[in-house]
Amino acid sequence: MANLEMQLIKSYRLTTAEIYYHLPDYPELLQSYIWQEYDYAPKFPVLHGFLDFWTNNIEGKIHSVYVAKKELVSAGDARYGHHVFTLQ
């Protein structure tokens, strides 16, 4: 019930961030990390809190962050398929 309350009353949305960061031992290589949480757009306070934690506590320097959000997650997002195919 808490997630539904956050979506309907507090206008929080499911937010996904793809974070690219430099590996501490090999700074020329990039690694990606997927983060997903309910957050309030467009300010994204939860994401900013996570990125602040990352900057202060994790050695990998952040290269870039890509953010996507879903307006409202509901049961209508899932659909049944009408056909089943088997590939061999």
TORPA-4810 file (N, C-alpha, C, O; in nm, 3 decimals):
<nodes>
NODE_1_0.082_-0.121_0.000_0.000_0.000_0.000_0.086_0.126_0.000_0.042_0.230_-0.049_M
NODE_2_0.204_0.118_0.053_0.290_0.236_0.060_0.328_0.285_-0.079_0.329_0.406_-0.103_A
NODE_3_0.360_0.193_-0.172_0.397_0.234_-0.308_0.280_0.301_-0.378_0.298_0.402_-0.447_N
NODE_4_0.160_0.246_-0.363_0.042_0.305_-0.425_0.014_0.442_-0.365_-0.022_0.535_-0.438_L
NODE_5_0.028_0.457_-0.235_0.010_0.586_-0.169_0.111_0.688_-0.221_0.076_0.804_-0.246_E
NODE_6_0.234_0.646_-0.237_0.337_0.736_-0.289_0.304_0.783_-0.430_0.326_0.899_-0.464_M
NODE_7_0.250_0.692_-0.512_0.218_0.726_-0.651_0.098_0.818_-0.661_0.100_0.916_-0.736_Q
NODE_8_-0.007_0.787_-0.587_-0.133_0.861_-0.603_-0.136_0.991_-0.524_-0.180_1.093_-0.575_L
NODE_9_-0.092_0.987_-0.400_-0.106_1.104_-0.314_0.016_1.195_-0.321_0.002_1.317_-0.330_I
NODE_10_0.133_1.138_-0.319_0.255_1.219_-0.313_0.318_1.244_-0.450_0.420_1.311_-0.459_K
NODE_11_0.258_1.191_-0.557_0.304_1.210_-0.695_0.445_1.156_-0.720_0.517_1.209_-0.806_S
NODE_12_0.484_1.054_-0.648_0.612_0.989_-0.675_0.595_0.897_-0.795_0.486_0.844_-0.816_Y
NODE_13_0.700_0.878_-0.873_0.698_0.794_-0.992_0.816_0.698_-0.987_0.920_0.727_-0.928_R
NODE_14_0.797_0.582_-1.049_0.904_0.486_-1.058_1.015_0.545_-1.146_0.992_0.578_-1.262_L
NODE_15_1.133_0.558_-1.090_1.245_0.623_-1.157_1.358_0.522_-1.173_1.394_0.452_-1.079_T
NODE_16_1.413_0.516_-1.293_1.526_0.429_-1.322_1.642_0.517_-1.369_1.625_0.601_-1.457_T
NODE_17_1.757_0.497_-1.310_1.877_0.571_-1.349_1.985_0.472_-1.389_2.012_0.375_-1.318_A
NODE_18_2.047_0.498_-1.503_2.163_0.420_-1.546_2.286_0.507_-1.520_2.303_0.612_-1.582_E
NODE_19_2.370_0.462_-1.430_2.485_0.539_-1.386_2.611_0.476_-1.447_2.640_0.359_-1.425_I
NODE_20_2.685_0.556_-1.521_2.813_0.513_-1.575_2.923_0.572_-1.487_2.922_0.691_-1.456_Y
NODE_21_3.018_0.487_-1.449_3.125_0.533_-1.361_3.258_0.471_-1.402_3.262_0.365_-1.466_Y
NODE_22_3.365_0.538_-1.365_3.499_0.488_-1.393_3.538_0.385_-1.289_3.514_0.404_-1.170_H
NODE_23_3.598_0.276_-1.333_3.649_0.177_-1.240_3.771_0.234_-1.167_3.858_0.293_-1.231_L
NODE_24_3.779_0.219_-1.035_3.890_0.278_-0.960_4.028_0.228_-1.006_4.122_0.307_-1.016_P
NODE_25_4.042_0.099_-1.035_4.172_0.043_-1.075_4.203_0.066_-1.222_4.320_0.069_-1.261_D
NODE_26_4.100_0.084_-1.305_4.117_0.105_-1.449_4.032_0.224_-1.491_3.924_0.205_-1.547_Y
NODE_27_4.077_0.347_-1.466_3.995_0.465_-1.490_3.956_0.488_-1.636_3.866_0.567_-1.664_P
NODE_28_4.023_0.421_-1.730_3.986_0.437_-1.870_3.864_0.352_-1.908_3.807_0.370_-2.016_E
NODE_29_3.823_0.261_-1.820_3.706_0.176_-1.845_3.584_0.231_-1.772_3.594_0.284_-1.661_L
NODE_30_3.467_0.217_-1.837_3.341_0.256_-1.774_3.260_0.132_-1.738_3.259_0.033_-1.812_L
NODE_31_3.195_0.139_-1.626_3.104_0.034_-1.579_2.967_0.098_-1.564_2.957_0.218_-1.540_Q
NODE_32_2.861_0.019_-1.579_2.728_0.076_-1.560_2.660_0.012_-1.439_2.685_-0.103_-1.405_S
NODE_33_2.574_0.090_-1.377_2.497_0.047_-1.260_2.354_0.097_-1.279_2.331_0.214_-1.311_Y
NODE_34_2.257_0.008_-1.260_2.116_0.044_-1.274_2.058_0.064_-1.134_2.070_-0.024_-1.048_I
NODE_35_1.996_0.178_-1.112_1.933_0.214_-0.984_1.785_0.239_-1.012_1.751_0.306_-1.109_W
NODE_36_1.697_0.184_-0.928_1.553_0.203_-0.947_1.485_0.223_-0.812_1.506_0.146_-0.718_Q
NODE_37_1.404_0.328_-0.804_1.334_0.362_-0.680_1.220_0.457_-0.712_1.218_0.517_-0.820_E
NODE_38_1.126_0.471_-0.621_1.022_0.572_-0.637_1.080_0.708_-0.599_1.142_0.723_-0.494_Y
NODE_39_1.058_0.807_-0.686_1.116_0.938_-0.664_1.021_1.045_-0.718_0.930_1.016_-0.796_D
NODE_40_1.042_1.168_-0.675_0.957_1.280_-0.710_1.022_1.361_-0.822_1.125_1.425_-0.802_Y
NODE_41_0.960_1.357_-0.941_1.013_1.433_-1.056_0.959_1.574_-1.051_0.848_1.593_-1.000_A
NODE_42_1.028_1.673_-1.098_1.155_1.671_-1.171_1.277_1.692_-1.083_1.389_1.693_-1.134_P
NODE_43_1.260_1.709_-0.952_1.375_1.738_-0.865_1.454_1.613_-0.826_1.574_1.621_-0.800_K
NODE_44_1.388_1.497_-0.822_1.451_1.368_-0.791_1.534_1.373_-0.662_1.655_1.350_-0.667_F
NODE_45_1.473_1.403_-0.548_1.550_1.412_-0.423_1.611_1.278_-0.378_1.719_1.277_-0.321_P
NODE_46_1.543_1.168_-0.404_1.595_1.037_-0.364_1.718_1.003_-0.447_1.818_0.956_-0.393_V
NODE_47_1.711_1.027_-0.578_1.825_1.001_-0.666_1.943_1.090_-0.629_2.057_1.043_-0.624_L
NODE_48_1.918_1.217_-0.602_2.027_1.307_-0.562_2.090_1.261_-0.431_2.212_1.270_-0.415_H
NODE_49_2.010_1.212_-0.339_2.064_1.158_-0.214_2.153_1.038_-0.239_2.259_1.025_-0.177_G
NODE_50_2.111_0.949_-0.330_2.192_0.833_-0.363_2.323_0.875_-0.431_2.429_0.822_-0.400_F
NODE_51_2.315_0.971_-0.524_2.435_1.017_-0.592_2.531_1.088_-0.496_2.653_1.077_-0.512_L
NODE_52_2.478_1.161_-0.398_2.563_1.222_-0.295_2.633_1.114_-0.212_2.752_1.126_-0.181_D
NODE_53_2.559_1.009_-0.176_2.617_0.897_-0.103_2.728_0.833_-0.186_2.836_0.803_-0.134_F
NODE_54_2.701_0.812_-0.315_2.800_0.752_-0.405_2.928_0.836_-0.407_3.038_0.784_-0.391_W
NODE_55_2.912_0.966_-0.426_3.027_1.056_-0.437_3.111_1.055_-0.310_3.234_1.061_-0.317_T
NODE_56_3.047_1.047_-0.194_3.118_1.054_-0.066_3.175_0.921_-0.019_3.270_0.919_0.059_N
NODE_57_3.118_0.806_-0.065_3.155_0.677_-0.007_3.208_0.573_-0.104_3.262_0.471_-0.060_N
NODE_58_3.194_0.594_-0.233_3.236_0.494_-0.331_3.348_0.552_-0.415_3.342_0.668_-0.456_I
NODE_59_3.451_0.472_-0.442_3.570_0.520_-0.511_3.547_0.550_-0.658_3.615_0.638_-0.713_E
NODE_60_3.456_0.482_-0.725_3.435_0.501_-0.869_3.375_0.637_-0.899_3.265_0.668_-0.854_G
NODE_61_3.447_0.719_-0.976_3.400_0.853_-1.011_3.288_0.843_-1.115_3.302_0.771_-1.214_K
NODE_62_3.179_0.914_-1.094_3.064_0.909_-1.185_3.098_0.981_-1.314_3.149_1.093_-1.313_I
NODE_63_3.068_0.915_-1.425_3.091_0.974_-1.557_2.963_1.041_-1.608_2.967_1.157_-1.649_H
NODE_64_2.850_0.969_-1.604_2.723_1.024_-1.651_2.607_0.946_-1.590_2.623_0.833_-1.546_S
NODE_65_2.490_1.010_-1.590_2.368_0.950_-1.536_2.255_0.976_-1.634_2.231_1.089_-1.674_V
NODE_66_2.184_0.869_-1.671_2.067_0.879_-1.758_1.946_0.838_-1.677_1.946_0.735_-1.610_Y
NODE_67_1.840_0.921_-1.682_1.722_0.900_-1.598_1.598_0.881_-1.685_1.579_0.951_-1.784_V
NODE_68_1.515_0.783_-1.645_1.384_0.761_-1.708_1.283_0.745_-1.596_1.316_0.695_-1.489_A
NODE_69_1.158_0.788_-1.622_1.054_0.773_-1.519_0.927_0.720_-1.584_0.901_0.743_-1.702_K
NODE_70_0.850_0.650_-1.506_0.722_0.594_-1.548_0.615_0.667_-1.472_0.619_0.672_-1.349_K
NODE_71_0.518_0.725_-1.543_0.417_0.810_-1.479_0.338_0.738_-1.370_0.334_0.786_-1.257_E
NODE_72_0.276_0.626_-1.401_0.198_0.556_-1.301_0.200_0.408_-1.333_0.160_0.368_-1.442_L
NODE_73_0.247_0.327_-1.242_0.253_0.183_-1.262_0.119_0.124_-1.219_0.072_0.147_-1.108_V
NODE_74_0.059_0.048_-1.309_-0.072_-0.011_-1.278_-0.080_-0.151_-1.336_0.006_-0.194_-1.412_S
NODE_75_-0.185_-0.221_-1.298_-0.207_-0.356_-1.350_-0.234_-0.354_-1.500_-0.212_-0.454_-1.567_A
NODE_76_-0.281_-0.242_-1.553_-0.308_-0.231_-1.696_-0.183_-0.230_-1.781_-0.193_-0.240_-1.903_G
NODE_77_-0.067_-0.219_-1.720_0.057_-0.221_-1.796_0.093_-0.361_-1.846_0.168_-0.374_-1.942_D
NODE_78_0.040_-0.464_-1.782_0.066_-0.602_-1.823_-0.044_-0.647_-1.920_-0.162_-0.622_-1.898_A
NODE_79_-0.001_-0.712_-2.026_-0.097_-0.761_-2.126_-0.070_-0.908_-2.153_0.044_-0.954_-2.143_R
NODE_80_-0.175_-0.980_-2.187_-0.162_-1.120_-2.224_-0.137_-1.131_-2.374_-0.193_-1.056_-2.453_Y
NODE_81_-0.052_-1.226_-2.411_-0.025_-1.250_-2.552_-0.130_-1.344_-2.610_-0.184_-1.429_-2.540_G
NODE_82_-0.158_-1.329_-2.738_-0.258_-1.413_-2.803_-0.196_-1.534_-2.871_-0.266_-1.630_-2.903_H
NODE_83_-0.064_-1.532_-2.894_0.002_-1.639_-2.966_0.127_-1.682_-2.890_0.191_-1.603_-2.821_H
NODE_84_0.159_-1.809_-2.906_0.282_-1.863_-2.850_0.361_-1.924_-2.965_0.308_-2.007_-3.040_V
NODE_85_0.486_-1.885_-2.979_0.572_-1.937_-3.084_0.689_-2.008_-3.022_0.740_-1.965_-2.918_F
NODE_86_0.734_-2.115_-3.084_0.851_-2.190_-3.038_0.955_-2.188_-3.149_0.927_-2.227_-3.262_T
NODE_87_1.075_-2.143_-3.116_1.185_-2.142_-3.211_1.280_-2.254_-3.178_1.311_-2.278_-3.061_L
NODE_88_1.327_-2.322_-3.281_1.424_-2.431_-3.259_1.545_-2.412_-3.342_1.637_-2.494_-3.337_Q
</nodes>
